Amino acid sequence: MRHLNWVQLILGVWVFVSPWILGFSDIDVALWGNIIAGALILIVSLWEIFGKSPSSL
């Protein structure tokens, strides 16, 4: 399952930088939507990758 977290991280980076790569950074709504969504995906995936795993009982 750990490898899926890395895929999620890569997709989050893509969502974050895609407005500039695909050339729609001049559309404010699309730009901010991608920045916010990409940042949220990055935060969640980093939390899943580097966060403390629950201790086994």
N, C-alpha and C positions, 0 to 999 in steps of 0.2 A: 504494500500500500504506500510505502514511502516514496516510490518513484512517481506516483500520481500527484503527490504534493509538489514535486519539482516541475511536472508538466503544468500544473496550475500556476506556479510561479512564472514560468515562461509565458503562458497565456496572459497573465496579468501585466507583464512588461509589454507584451504586444499591444494589448488594449490601451495602455498608457501612452505609448509612442506612436501608435498608428495614425493619429491625425496629421502628424508632420511627415511621416513616411508616405502616406497615401494622398496627401495634399489637400486635406479639408480642414486645416487649422484656422482658416479664415471664417468658418461658420462657428460662431460662439457657442451655440447650444450643443452642437456635436462635439466640439473641443472639450467643453467642461464636463459633458456627460462621460466622455472617455477618460478624462483625467480622474474624475471621482470614482468611476467604476474600476478603473485600473488600479488606483490607490487602494481601494477596499479589497480587491482581489489579492494584491501584493501583501497587505497587512495580514489578511487571514491565512494566506499560504505560508508566510514567514512564521506566523504564530504556530501553525501546525508543524512546520519543519523543526524549528528551534525551541519551541515551548517545552516545558517539562512534561514528560509523559506520566500518566497516573501510575502510582506505585501499585504493584500487585498485592492482593490480600492473601 
